[in-house]
Amino acid sequence: MAYRSFEELEVWKRVCKLAVSVYRVLRDSREYGLRDQMNRAAVSVPSNIAEGAERNSHKEYTQFLHIAKGSLAELRTQLYIAEKAGILADSETKPLVSETKELSSMLQGLITSLQKPLL
């Protein structure tokens, strides 16, 4: 069964939860530049999934999913930097990094499914 709305996609639901988690873990950080960049990257992921889903073609949708994947990689890199800089603890970054990897795989699966020819 095809989905009717991006809100039904499990990957969209999970990236929204990830964005909220990033906001929460960084809420008290005084490292404003990195905090703001990480928050923007986290919010960019579900936003690009939603925007792509509302486009009129699989090609455009796929393009936005690739952008979302890129934002996940950006966020993962920033999580590593925040940990190395002592802004976040390993216990905070490890589950978030793991989630970015899983979500990236889910997005790749969605991209692959959109690139398959319709029978």
C-alpha positions as CSV (number, residue, x, y, z in Angstrom):
1,M,0.0,0.0,0.0
2,A,1.4,3.4,-0.9
3,Y,1.5,6.1,1.7
4,R,-0.8,9.1,1.4
5,S,1.2,11.7,3.3
6,F,4.8,12.2,4.5
7,E,3.4,12.1,8.1
8,E,2.8,8.4,7.6
9,L,6.4,7.7,6.9
10,E,8.3,6.0,9.7
11,V,11.5,7.6,8.7
12,W,9.9,11.1,8.9
13,K,8.5,10.3,12.4
14,R,11.9,9.2,13.6
15,V,13.8,12.2,12.2
16,C,11.3,14.5,13.9
17,K,12.1,12.7,17.2
18,L,15.8,13.0,16.5
19,A,15.5,16.7,16.0
20,V,13.7,17.1,19.3
21,S,16.4,15.0,21.0
22,V,19.1,17.2,19.5
23,Y,17.3,20.3,20.8
24,R,17.0,18.8,24.3
25,V,20.6,17.6,24.6
26,L,21.9,21.0,23.5
27,R,19.3,23.2,25.4
28,D,21.8,24.4,28.0
29,S,24.9,24.6,25.8
30,R,26.6,27.9,25.7
31,E,28.4,26.9,22.5
32,Y,25.9,28.9,20.5
33,G,27.4,28.6,17.0
34,L,27.7,24.8,17.1
35,R,24.4,24.4,18.9
36,D,22.5,26.5,16.3
37,Q,24.2,24.7,13.4
38,M,23.3,21.3,14.9
39,N,19.7,22.3,15.5
40,R,19.4,23.6,11.9
41,A,20.9,20.4,10.5
42,A,18.5,18.3,12.6
43,V,15.4,20.3,11.6
44,S,16.5,20.2,8.0
45,V,16.2,16.5,7.7
46,P,12.4,16.1,8.3
47,S,11.8,19.4,6.5
48,N,13.4,18.2,3.3
49,I,11.6,14.9,3.5
50,A,8.3,16.8,3.8
51,E,9.1,19.2,1.1
52,G,10.2,16.5,-1.3
53,A,7.1,14.5,-0.7
54,E,5.0,17.4,-1.7
55,R,6.8,17.8,-5.0
56,N,5.3,16.6,-8.3
57,S,7.8,14.1,-9.3
58,H,9.9,11.2,-8.0
59,K,13.0,12.9,-9.4
60,E,12.4,16.0,-7.2
61,Y,11.4,13.9,-4.2
62,T,14.6,11.9,-4.6
63,Q,16.7,15.0,-4.8
64,F,15.2,16.3,-1.5
65,L,15.8,12.9,0.1
66,H,19.5,13.1,-0.9
67,I,19.6,16.6,0.7
68,A,18.1,15.1,3.9
69,K,20.7,12.3,3.9
70,G,23.4,15.0,3.6
71,S,22.0,16.9,6.5
72,L,22.1,13.7,8.6
73,A,25.8,13.2,7.7
74,E,26.3,16.9,8.7
75,L,24.6,16.4,12.0
76,R,26.6,13.2,12.7
77,T,29.8,15.0,12.0
78,Q,28.8,17.8,14.4
79,L,28.0,15.3,17.0
80,Y,31.5,13.8,16.8
81,I,32.9,17.3,17.0
82,A,30.8,18.2,20.0
83,E,31.9,15.1,21.8
84,K,35.6,15.7,21.0
85,A,35.3,19.3,22.1
86,G,33.8,18.2,25.4
87,I,30.4,19.8,24.7
88,L,28.6,16.5,24.8
89,A,29.4,13.3,26.6
90,D,29.8,10.0,24.9
91,S,26.6,8.8,26.5
92,E,24.8,11.6,24.8
93,T,26.4,11.3,21.4
94,K,26.5,7.5,21.0
95,P,22.7,7.0,20.7
96,L,22.2,10.0,18.5
97,V,25.0,8.9,16.1
98,S,23.5,5.4,16.0
99,E,20.1,6.9,15.1
100,T,21.6,9.0,12.3
101,K,23.2,5.9,10.8
102,E,19.9,4.0,10.9
103,L,17.9,6.9,9.5
104,S,20.4,7.3,6.7
105,S,19.9,3.7,5.7
106,M,16.1,4.1,5.9
107,L,16.4,7.2,3.6
108,Q,18.5,5.2,1.2
109,G,15.9,2.5,1.1
110,L,13.2,5.1,0.3
111,I,15.4,6.6,-2.4
112,T,16.0,3.2,-4.0
113,S,12.3,2.4,-4.0
114,L,11.5,5.7,-5.8
115,Q,14.1,4.9,-8.4
116,K,12.6,1.6,-9.3
117,P,10.6,1.6,-12.5
118,L,6.8,1.2,-12.0
119,L,5.5,-2.1,-13.4
